[in-house]
Amino acid sequence: MLLGASTAGSWLHRRNRATPPEPPRVRRFTLLRTAGADGSPIRYETTRPTGTKITHWVGGRHRLYELTDAQLEDGTYVAEPLECR
């Protein structure tokens, strides 16, 4: 019985190591409280994980945003502003 458990354990260990990691996927974020020249919200594409803080040039200055898992109706994710002035 111990031999069977040892064999199964080593097989699972090798199987897990052989699985390649999933490549990062590109996600689209909508920067809240922003508007482009045409009046539509500004979008930001990245492979960075949620919780990451980014800076983006908006209205003549850099603004800080945090990427979130919240999804909007259009399929984009929310980037919340951290500085409100």
N, C-alpha and C positions, 0 to 999 in steps of 0.2 A: 504494500500500500504506500509506504514511504517512497519507494522507487517511482511509482506511478505519479505521485504528487510532484516529485522533483522533476520528472520528465515534462509534465504538463507546465510547470512553472517556467522551466527554461525555454520551452517552445513559445509560450506567451511573451516572455521577455524578448526573444529574438524577433518575434512578429511585430511587437510594438516599435522596436528600434528600426525595423526595415521600412516602416510607413513614413514616406517623406512628409515634411511639414507643409501645411497649406500655405500657398503664397498669399501675401497681403492683397486684399481687394481694394479697388478704388471706390470710394464712397463720395457722394455729392452732399454738401452741406449748404444750407441757406443761412446767411448771416442776418440775424434778426436786427430790426431797426436800421436797415440800410436800403438804399435805392440807387440803381444805376442811372445813367443818362436818360434811358427810356422809361424810368419809373418802376421797373421791375426789381425785385430783391436781388442782391448780389449773391452769386453762388461760388462755392469754393470746393475744389476736388482735391482729395488727398487719400493716402493709404495709412495715415496715422490713426492710432486707436482712440476710442472715446476717452474723455478725461484730459486729453492733450490741450494745452493752451497755445493758441496761435496769435500772431499779430497780422493785421491786414490794413492797408492804406485806405481810409475812408474819409471823405470830406476834407482832404488836406492834412490829415494827421493819422498816425498809427493808432489803431484801436485793438484791444485785447479781447479775444473770444475763447470760449471753452467748447470743445466738440462734445456732443451728447448722443445718446442712443434714441432720443425722442424723434419720431418720424412724423413728417407733415403729410397732408393729403396728396401732394404731388410726388411723393416717394423720396424726397430729399430728407436729410437729417438736419437737426437744429444745431446751430452754433450760437451759443448765448453770449451776449456782450458782458464783459466783467467790469468795464469802466463806463459809467453813465454820467455824463457831464452836459 
